[in-house]
């Protein structure tokens, strides 16, 4: 059971990092010229 939680935690951190890299970086560019 503990091993499952470890995998889940690592998976969540990975997705969060990917989300920040993919969405936050272009958001700074779009924010300047979109509005």
N, CA, C and O atoms as a CHARMM CRD file, in Angstrom:
* protein
*
  140
    1    1 UNK  N      0.83400  -1.20700   0.00000 PROA 1      0.00000
    2    1 UNK  CA     0.00000   0.00000   0.00000 PROA 1      0.00000
    3    1 UNK  C      0.87500   1.26500   0.00000 PROA 1      0.00000
    4    1 UNK  O      0.60000   2.22700  -0.71600 PROA 1      0.00000
    5    2 UNK  N      1.92300   1.23600   0.81400 PROA 2      0.00000
    6    2 UNK  CA     2.79700   2.40900   0.88100 PROA 2      0.00000
    7    2 UNK  C      3.44900   2.67700  -0.46200 PROA 2      0.00000
    8    2 UNK  O      3.60100   3.82500  -0.87900 PROA 2      0.00000
    9    3 UNK  N      3.83700   1.58100  -1.14500 PROA 3      0.00000
   10    3 UNK  CA     4.48800   1.70400  -2.44000 PROA 3      0.00000
   11    3 UNK  C      3.56300   2.38700  -3.44200 PROA 3      0.00000
   12    3 UNK  O      4.00800   3.16500  -4.28500 PROA 3      0.00000
   13    4 UNK  N      2.26800   2.08500  -3.33700 PROA 4      0.00000
   14    4 UNK  CA     1.28500   2.67800  -4.24100 PROA 4      0.00000
   15    4 UNK  C      1.20700   4.18900  -4.03000 PROA 4      0.00000
   16    4 UNK  O      1.11400   4.96300  -4.98300 PROA 4      0.00000
   17    5 UNK  N      1.24600   4.58900  -2.75600 PROA 5      0.00000
   18    5 UNK  CA     1.19100   6.01000  -2.44600 PROA 5      0.00000
   19    5 UNK  C      2.43400   6.74100  -2.93900 PROA 5      0.00000
   20    5 UNK  O      2.35800   7.89000  -3.37300 PROA 5      0.00000
   21    6 UNK  N      3.58300   6.06100  -2.86800 PROA 6      0.00000
   22    6 UNK  CA     4.83200   6.65800  -3.35800 PROA 6      0.00000
   23    6 UNK  C      4.74200   6.89800  -4.85600 PROA 6      0.00000
   24    6 UNK  O      5.10600   7.96800  -5.34500 PROA 6      0.00000
   25    7 UNK  N      4.25300   5.89200  -5.58600 PROA 7      0.00000
   26    7 UNK  CA     4.10700   6.02400  -7.03500 PROA 7      0.00000
   27    7 UNK  C      3.12300   7.14800  -7.35600 PROA 7      0.00000
   28    7 UNK  O      3.35800   7.94800  -8.26200 PROA 7      0.00000
   29    8 UNK  N      2.02900   7.20300  -6.61200 PROA 8      0.00000
   30    8 UNK  CA     1.01400   8.22300  -6.84000 PROA 8      0.00000
   31    8 UNK  C      1.57600   9.61900  -6.58100 PROA 8      0.00000
   32    8 UNK  O      1.29500  10.55900  -7.32400 PROA 8      0.00000
   33    9 UNK  N      2.37400   9.74400  -5.51900 PROA 9      0.00000
   34    9 UNK  CA     2.96700  11.03800  -5.17200 PROA 9      0.00000
   35    9 UNK  C      3.94900  11.49200  -6.24700 PROA 9      0.00000
   36    9 UNK  O      3.94300  12.65300  -6.65800 PROA 9      0.00000
   37   10 UNK  N      4.79100  10.56400  -6.69800 PROA 10     0.00000
   38   10 UNK  CA     5.76900  10.88900  -7.74600 PROA 10     0.00000
   39   10 UNK  C      5.04600  11.27200  -9.02900 PROA 10     0.00000
   40   10 UNK  O      5.44500  12.20600  -9.72600 PROA 10     0.00000
   41   11 UNK  N      3.97700  10.54000  -9.33400 PROA 11     0.00000
   42   11 UNK  CA     3.20100  10.81600 -10.53400 PROA 11     0.00000
   43   11 UNK  C      2.57000  12.20800 -10.45500 PROA 11     0.00000
   44   11 UNK  O      2.56700  12.94700 -11.43900 PROA 11     0.00000
   45   12 UNK  N      2.04400  12.55600  -9.30100 PROA 12     0.00000
   46   12 UNK  CA     1.40500  13.85800  -9.11900 PROA 12     0.00000
   47   12 UNK  C      2.42400  14.98800  -9.27000 PROA 12     0.00000
   48   12 UNK  O      2.14800  16.00700  -9.90200 PROA 12     0.00000
   49   13 UNK  N      3.60900  14.78900  -8.67800 PROA 13     0.00000
   50   13 UNK  CA     4.65900  15.80700  -8.76900 PROA 13     0.00000
   51   13 UNK  C      5.11000  15.97600 -10.21300 PROA 13     0.00000
   52   13 UNK  O      5.35900  17.09000 -10.67300 PROA 13     0.00000
   53   14 UNK  N      5.21300  14.84300 -10.92600 PROA 14     0.00000
   54   14 UNK  CA     5.63500  14.89200 -12.32800 PROA 14     0.00000
   55   14 UNK  C      4.62500  15.66500 -13.16500 PROA 14     0.00000
   56   14 UNK  O      4.99900  16.52500 -13.96300 PROA 14     0.00000
   57   15 UNK  N      3.34200  15.35800 -12.98000 PROA 15     0.00000
   58   15 UNK  CA     2.30100  16.05400 -13.73900 PROA 15     0.00000
   59   15 UNK  C      2.26300  17.53900 -13.39400 PROA 15     0.00000
   60   15 UNK  O      2.04700  18.38300 -14.26300 PROA 15     0.00000
   61   16 UNK  N      2.47600  17.84800 -12.11500 PROA 16     0.00000
   62   16 UNK  CA     2.46100  19.24500 -11.68500 PROA 16     0.00000
   63   16 UNK  C      3.61400  20.01400 -12.32900 PROA 16     0.00000
   64   16 UNK  O      3.44800  21.15000 -12.77200 PROA 16     0.00000
   65   17 UNK  N      4.79000  19.37100 -12.37400 PROA 17     0.00000
   66   17 UNK  CA     5.95400  20.00900 -12.99300 PROA 17     0.00000
   67   17 UNK  C      5.72400  20.22500 -14.47900 PROA 17     0.00000
   68   17 UNK  O      6.01800  21.29400 -15.01400 PROA 17     0.00000
   69   18 UNK  N      5.19200  19.19200 -15.14700 PROA 18     0.00000
   70   18 UNK  CA     4.91000  19.29400 -16.57500 PROA 18     0.00000
   71   18 UNK  C      3.89800  20.41100 -16.82600 PROA 18     0.00000
   72   18 UNK  O      4.04100  21.19000 -17.76800 PROA 18     0.00000
   73   19 UNK  N      2.87900  20.47900 -15.97700 PROA 19     0.00000
   74   19 UNK  CA     1.84000  21.50000 -16.11100 PROA 19     0.00000
   75   19 UNK  C      2.44300  22.89700 -15.99500 PROA 19     0.00000
   76   19 UNK  O      2.12900  23.78600 -16.78600 PROA 19     0.00000
   77   20 UNK  N      3.31600  23.08200 -14.99600 PROA 20     0.00000
   78   20 UNK  CA     3.93000  24.39000 -14.79000 PROA 20     0.00000
   79   20 UNK  C      4.83300  24.76200 -15.95600 PROA 20     0.00000
   80   20 UNK  O      4.84900  25.91200 -16.39400 PROA 20     0.00000
   81   21 UNK  N      5.58900  23.77800 -16.45900 PROA 21     0.00000
   82   21 UNK  CA     6.51900  24.04400 -17.56100 PROA 21     0.00000
   83   21 UNK  C      5.74900  24.37900 -18.83400 PROA 21     0.00000
   84   21 UNK  O      6.11100  25.30600 -19.55900 PROA 21     0.00000
   85   22 UNK  N      4.68300  23.61700 -19.10400 PROA 22     0.00000
   86   22 UNK  CA     3.95100  23.77900 -20.36100 PROA 22     0.00000
   87   22 UNK  C      3.04800  25.01100 -20.32500 PROA 22     0.00000
   88   22 UNK  O      2.96500  25.74700 -21.30800 PROA 22     0.00000
   89   23 UNK  N      2.37000  25.23800 -19.19500 PROA 23     0.00000
   90   23 UNK  CA     1.35900  26.29000 -19.15400 PROA 23     0.00000
   91   23 UNK  C      1.88500  27.63100 -18.65300 PROA 23     0.00000
   92   23 UNK  O      1.46000  28.67800 -19.14200 PROA 23     0.00000
   93   24 UNK  N      2.80600  27.61800 -17.68400 PROA 24     0.00000
   94   24 UNK  CA     3.24400  28.86800 -17.07900 PROA 24     0.00000
   95   24 UNK  C      4.19400  29.62800 -17.99600 PROA 24     0.00000
   96   24 UNK  O      4.15300  30.85700 -18.05300 PROA 24     0.00000
   97   25 UNK  N      5.04700  28.90500 -18.71300 PROA 25     0.00000
   98   25 UNK  CA     6.02500  29.57100 -19.57600 PROA 25     0.00000
   99   25 UNK  C      5.35800  30.30900 -20.73700 PROA 25     0.00000
  100   25 UNK  O      5.64800  31.48700 -20.94600 PROA 25     0.00000
  101   26 UNK  N      4.46000  29.64600 -21.51300 PROA 26     0.00000
  102   26 UNK  CA     3.80300  30.36700 -22.59800 PROA 26     0.00000
  103   26 UNK  C      2.81800  31.41200 -22.07700 PROA 26     0.00000
  104   26 UNK  O      2.53000  32.38500 -22.77400 PROA 26     0.00000
  105   27 UNK  N      2.30500  31.22900 -20.87900 PROA 27     0.00000
  106   27 UNK  CA     1.33600  32.15800 -20.31800 PROA 27     0.00000
  107   27 UNK  C      1.95400  33.54900 -20.17400 PROA 27     0.00000
  108   27 UNK  O      1.28000  34.56200 -20.36500 PROA 27     0.00000
  109   28 UNK  N      3.25000  33.58600 -19.83300 PROA 28     0.00000
  110   28 UNK  CA     3.93800  34.86200 -19.69200 PROA 28     0.00000
  111   28 UNK  C      4.03100  35.56600 -21.03700 PROA 28     0.00000
  112   28 UNK  O      3.93400  36.79100 -21.10500 PROA 28     0.00000
  113   29 UNK  N      4.21700  34.80400 -22.10300 PROA 29     0.00000
  114   29 UNK  CA     4.30200  35.37700 -23.44700 PROA 29     0.00000
  115   29 UNK  C      2.92800  35.83900 -23.92700 PROA 29     0.00000
  116   29 UNK  O      2.78600  36.92800 -24.48200 PROA 29     0.00000
  117   30 UNK  N      1.92100  34.99600 -23.70500 PROA 30     0.00000
  118   30 UNK  CA     0.57000  35.28700 -24.17900 PROA 30     0.00000
  119   30 UNK  C     -0.01300  36.48600 -23.42800 PROA 30     0.00000
  120   30 UNK  O     -0.76500  37.27800 -23.99700 PROA 30     0.00000
  121   31 UNK  N      0.34200  36.61200 -22.14400 PROA 31     0.00000
  122   31 UNK  CA    -0.21600  37.65900 -21.30100 PROA 31     0.00000
  123   31 UNK  C      0.16800  39.05000 -21.81000 PROA 31     0.00000
  124   31 UNK  O     -0.54500  40.02700 -21.58300 PROA 31     0.00000
  125   32 UNK  N      1.30800  39.11900 -22.50100 PROA 32     0.00000
  126   32 UNK  CA     1.78500  40.42100 -22.95600 PROA 32     0.00000
  127   32 UNK  C      1.04000  40.90600 -24.19800 PROA 32     0.00000
  128   32 UNK  O      0.74700  42.09600 -24.32100 PROA 32     0.00000
  129   33 UNK  N      0.73300  39.99000 -25.11800 PROA 33     0.00000
  130   33 UNK  CA     0.16200  40.42600 -26.38600 PROA 33     0.00000
  131   33 UNK  C     -1.26200  39.95200 -26.63300 PROA 33     0.00000
  132   33 UNK  O     -1.85600  40.30000 -27.65400 PROA 33     0.00000
  133   34 UNK  N     -1.82300  39.16200 -25.71500 PROA 34     0.00000
  134   34 UNK  CA    -3.14500  38.59200 -25.96100 PROA 34     0.00000
  135   34 UNK  C     -4.24400  39.61500 -25.70300 PROA 34     0.00000
  136   34 UNK  O     -5.17200  39.75200 -26.50000 PROA 34     0.00000
  137   35 UNK  N     -4.13500  40.34600 -24.56600 PROA 35     0.00000
  138   35 UNK  CA    -5.19100  41.29000 -24.21300 PROA 35     0.00000
  139   35 UNK  C     -4.93300  42.61300 -24.90500 PROA 35     0.00000
  140   35 UNK  O     -5.70800  43.55600 -24.74400 PROA 35     0.00000
